[in-house]
Amino acid sequence: MSKLLNEQEVRKLIPIGHSKYYELIGSGALRSVTIGRRRFVTEQAVIDYIAQLDQAA
């Protein structure tokens, strides 16, 4: 099972800023889930995003 990561944890794994984080979520490039009023990204979503970047390079 994948761990749910908050914004700070994701930004430690992917070197992006606050605005870019929400831009990626808004565009669907970085999948997220909402629980209550909080938004989380799964570890698998981070892995998939990095793999997508690698394929595009």
N, C-alpha and C positions, 0 to 999 in steps of 0.2 A: 504494500500500500504506500502511496506517495504521501510525503509530508506536505502540509500546507505552509507556505512561506508568506510572510508579510512583506511590505514594500522594502524595508531596510535589509531584510535577508536576501531578497532578490537582487537588490542593487549591490550587494557584496559579491554576488556571483556574476552579475553582468554589469560592467562599468558604464552605467547610464545615470542620468540625473532624474530628479523628481518628475519634471515635465515629460521627458521622453518615456518614462515608465508608464504614465497614464496615456500617452499617445499610443504606445504599443498595445496596451490593453484595449483602448477605444477602437483601434483599427482591426483588432482581432489577431494581430501578429503574435501576441502573448496571451494565451488563454487564461482566464481567471474565473473564480467562483466568488459569489457574495454570500456571506453568512451574516444575517442581520444587517448592520450598516457597514460592516468591514469587508474588504476585498482581499482575497488571497490568491496566490498562484501556486500550483502544484510543482513539485520538483520535476515531474515528467514534462510539464509545459516549458520549464526552463531548458531542459535537455533538448526538447524538440525545437525550440527557438534557436538555440546555439547550433544544432545540426542544420537547420534551415540556412543560417548565416554561412556555415561552412560550405554547403552545396552551392550557394549563390556566388561564392568567391572564386 
